[in-house]
Amino acid sequence: MLKDLFQSPDYFHVDDLLTEEHLMVRDAVRQWVKKDISPIIEDACQSATFPAHIIKGLGELGCFGPTIPQEYGGGGMDHIAYGLMMQELERGDSGIRSTASVQGSLVMYPIFTFGSEAQKRKYLPKLATGEWMGCFGLTEPDHGSDPGSMITHFKDAGDHVILNGAKMWISNAPFAQIAVVWAKDEEGKIRGLIVERGMEGFTTPETKGKWSLRASATGELVFDNVKVPKENIFPDTKGLKGPLSCLSSARYGIAWGVIGAAMDCYDTALRYAKERIQFGKPIAGFQLTQKKLSEMITEITKAQLMNWRLGVLKNEGKATPAQISMAKRNSCDIATRIARDARQIMGGAGITGEYSIMRHMMNLESVITYEGTHEIHLLITGQDITGLDAFH
């Protein structure tokens, strides 16, 4: 891959809306990505290998659970700082951002929000440093967009429960020390449990043959009569509200993250178009190329402003799940289109590993699907504005 020359587009001076701490956090992650991710990410994707050595750096940067209070090992930062971190990580690669946002939003967040004090003290500090990595088990082979129909379940067996079932498409599963798993109790109520590697009957086979998120480790969670101590069950949360609140936290990070990928595609295509000479002039001087570039920077700018405003609302405790859903859908939609237009501007060069475009294109096909498909998010907005449920 060529040298990382990324320059961040900021057409409406959104940086002026950020605090000094925001800018410091953003720039620290940006420099780390240029130094530690860009030189290795192409080889990692070509070989479909998760670069496990980066976990230490992610922990030292504070990318695991940055909004978790410092007393539990987190960064105690606000939600805009978290969003900017995810933006910069995904500018490097969606798989790297996935690793961090699963750890923070889908593992540390539920333990902090729903866990007992003992669970928080036991798990959060080790997760914050990356000493332990976690994963999140909600999706099943036959239950994706409709998680309420899950069949993974557990039965009471005295001081422990017996867990059976399977989860699929689980980021971090192959190497995670713990899994936050959602399963039905004997009354059919959805509960959260912390399952630890080494518990007999718990396995995590890796998912092979992916054309997307190739630098991220994906797997299954298989539970065959796994004995889980009752102290590993979240004490109070019951129903879908628990896992769905985790998804809102993760979707918020994705809304910021994919704009990082879009910014990288735009910046790469812009630089290329100004240097590539055809018919006696740079291709950036042709109307159809300028149309693509102009539409890219317009959509990026709109999304940057939406994300910033959503961050303010989240900091104030006012952001609704439907607002987060809209931002996730919008960001993923424009990022996938920007990646494709950038590839077209770059011609054949756009499909090679010398540039990041094709890798972003493939990654974004996963990101527009996970944490709620484009269609599901449209229906969430539809239900919010009409008051009518189109899911059933």
N, C-alpha and C positions, 0 to 999 in steps of 0.2 A: 504493500500500500504506500502511496505517496505521503510526503510529510504533511502533518495535520496543520493546515493554514487557517483553520476556522476563525471567522470574525462574526460576532453575533449581530444579526440585524435588529435594529431598534428604531423603526421609522417614526414612531410617535413618542419617543423619549420616555418609554415606560420606566427606564432606570431611575428617572426623577421621582417616581412614586415609591421607590424602595428605600429602606433605611441603610445606614452604613453597615449594620450587621448583616442584612440581606446580601448586600453587594460583596462583603467579605466572604461569606459562606459560599455564594455562587462562584466567585472567582477562584476560591480554593479548590472546589470540586472541578471546575473547568480546567485548571492547570493540572490536576491529578489525572484527569481523563486524557489530556494531551500527552502526558508523560508516561502513564502506566497502562492505559487502555488502547489508545490509537495504534501504538507500535505492535501490539500482539493480537488484536481482535480479529483481523482478517484470517490469520493462521488458525485461531481457535474455531472460527466458524467453518472454514474449509475442512477442518478435521473433526468437526462436531464434538468439540471438547470444552468442558467448562473450565476456565482458568482459575482453579481453586486458590492459587496464591494471592489473588486480589482480595480475598475475604479480609485479611489482616488490614489492608489499606482502607477498605470500606468502613471497617470498625473504627480505625484511628481517625478517619474524617468525620465520624459521627453520623454516617448514612443509615445506620440501623436504629430505628426508633428515635429520630431527632426530636419529636414532640413529646416523648415520654419524660416525666420529671427526672431531674438529676439524681434524686435520692434512690431511684431504681436503676441508675446507670445510663439513662437517656440524656438527650441534649438540652431538654427544657426550652426548645426553640418554638417559634410560632409556625403557623401553617404555611405562610408565604415562604419562609426559609426552607421548609420541607419540600414545597413545590419546586422551588428553584434547584434544589439538590437533584430531584428526579428529572428535571429538564436537562440538566447537564449530564447526568449519567446516561440518559437515553440518547442524547446527542452523540455519545460514544457508541452505545448499542442498547437496543431494547432488552436483550437478555440480561445485561448487567443491571439495568434498572429493575427488571423483574426480580432478580435475586434480592435486591435491597428493599423493594416495596413489599414483597411477600413477608420478609423478615419483620419489617416495621408495622405495616398496616394489617397484615393477616395473622401474625403470630404474636408480636409484642402488644399490639393494640387490644386484642381480645383478652389476653392475660391481664393486662393493666385494667381494662374496663370491667371484666366479668370475673376475674380470678379472685381467690381468697388472698389475704395478706401473705400467707405462707407460700402460695403459688407465685405471687409477685416476687418475693424475696429469693425464692429458689431459682427461678428461671430468667427474669428480666436482666439482671446484671451480666450474666454469661451470654445472653442473646445480643446485648448492646455492643459487646466487644467483638462478636463473631466467634468467640470460643465455642459456642453452640450455635448451630443453625437450625431453623425451623421451617415447617411447611404447613399448609392449610388444606384440610380435606373436606370439601363440600361436594364438588361435581362427581357424579357416578357414571359408569358406562352407559346406563340407560336414562339418566336424569341429569340434564345440563341446565337449560333455561328454566326448568321446573324443579328446583331443588326440594320443594315441599313433598315431592313424591319419592324421596330417597328410601332405600330399603336397608341401608346399614343400620344395625340395631344392637342394643345390649340388654342383658338380663341380670337382675340382682342375684348375687351369690354370696351374701354375707358381708364381709369387709371389702369386697371387690365386686366388679361386674364382669360379665363375659361379653366381649365385643366381637361381632361378626359382620362381614360385608367387604366392600371394595370401593375405592375412590380412584378417579382417573384424571389425567392431564394435570398432574400436581407438580408445579415448579419447586425445585430444591429437594424433591422427595428422595432421590438416590443417595444423597449425602447428609440429609437432615438428622440431627440428634433427637428432635421431638416433632410431633405432628399435633396441631390443633384440629381435632376431628369432630364433625357434627354428625350425630346419630340419634335414632329414635329410642326412647325408653319403652318400658312395657306398656305404658299408657298411650304410646304413639306420639309423645311430645319430643320435639327436637332439643337435644342437650349438647353442650360442648364438653369434650374430654381432652386431656393432654396425654398422648400416647408416646412412650419413650422407646427409642431404638434399643433392642436387646430384650424387650418383652416377648416371651415365647409366642410364636404364631403370627408375629408382625413382620411383614416383608415389604420391600420397596423396589420392585423390578423397574428397570429404566426403560423409557420409551425411545425406541430407535427409529431411524429413517425419516427424521423431520427435515423439511426444507425451510423451516422458519425457526427463529430463536435457537439457532444451532449452537450458540455459545452459552446456552442456559440448560441446566440439567432438568429433565422432565421425567416423571415416572408415575407409577401407580402406588396406592397404599392398599395392601391386602391384609385383612384381619381374619384369622382362623382360630376362633375360640381364645382370643387374647384376654388374659386377666389384667384388668386395669384397676388399681386401687381407687376406692371411692374418694380419697383426698385429691385425686387428679380430675375430678368432675368440677366444672364451674358451678358454684353453689346455687345461684339464684336465677340465671337466665334460662328461659324456656321458650320454644317456638322459633320461627324464622327471623324474628327481630334481631336476635344476636348475630347470626352469620351475615344478614343483610347490612347491618351497621358496619361490619368489617369491610364488606364490599364497597360501601360508600367511602370509607377511608381510602381504600385502594384505588377506587375510580378517580378520586380527587388527585392522587399522585399521577395516575395515567394521563389525566387531562393536561397536566403540566408536562409530563414526560414526552409524549409524542410530539409536542411542539418543538422539543429539542431535536428530534429526528427531522422534522419538517424544516427547521432552521438550517440544519446541516445540509439537507438536500438543496435548499434554495441557495445557500452560500456557495456550495460546490458548483452548481449549475451556472450561477452568475459569473463566477471567476472563469469558468471554462468558456462561457459564451463570449466573454470579452477578449479572450486570448485565441480562440479558434477562428482561423481565417478561411472563408469560403467566398467565391465570386468576388475576390479582391477586397473584402472587408470583414471585420469581426461579425460572427453570426448574431451577436447581441444587437447589431444595427438593423436587423430585419424585423419587420412589424410583427410577424407571428411569434418570433422568439420573445420580443418585448411584451406581447400580450400574455404569454405564459409567466414570465418573470413578474409582471405587474400584478397579475392575479395571485401569484404565490405570496408576495410580500403583503398584499392587502389581507388575505386570509390569515396569515401569521400574525399580523398586527391586531386584527379583531380578536383572535384567540388569546393573544397575550393580555389584552385588556379584560376579556372575560375571565381568564384565570386569575388575574390580579384581584378583580372585584370579588370573585368567589373566595379567594384567600382572605380578604378583609371580612367577608361575611362569616367565614369559618372561624376566624379569630374572635369574632364577636358572638359566636355561638348561634348565629342566625341562618347558616347555610342549610337548605333543605336537601333531602336525598334526591328530589326531582331536579333541583338546580345542579347538583353534582352530576347527575345522570346526563343532563343536557350538555354540560361542559365536556364530559368524557366522549359523548357521541360526536359533538362538533369537532373536537380536536382530532379524534381518530379519522373522521371522514375527510377533513381537509388534508391531514398528513398523508393519507394514502394517495390522494389525488396529486398532491405536491410531489411526492416521490415519483409517481409515474410521469408527470410532466418534466421533472428534472431529468429523468432517464431519457426521455425523448430528445431533449435539448442536447444531451451528450452523445447521442447516436450510439454506435457500437461500444465506445469507451464506457458508456454507462452500465454495461453488463459485466464489466471486468472487476476483479478484486482490487485494482489500482485505486478505485473510488468506492465510496461508501454507499452509493445510491441503491444498487441492487440488493445489498444486504438489508438496508432500511426497508425497501419495498417488501421483501419477504417477511421480515420481522413484523411489519405493521399489519400484515394479513392475520397474524395471530392476535395482535393487540386489539384490533377492531372487533374481534370475536370474543376474547375472554373478558371476564368481569362484566358480562352482559353484552349481547350482540347489538349491532346497530338497530335492528328491528325491535328488540326488547326495549332499548332506550327510547325509541320513538313512541312506543306504547306507554312508557312511564310518563313521558311528557303529555301524551294524549289524555291519559287518565287524570293527570294533575290539572289540566286546563278545562276538561269537560266534566270531571267528577264521575265518569263512566268507565267501568273496567272492561277492557277489550281482551283480557287474557283468558277468559273462560267462555 
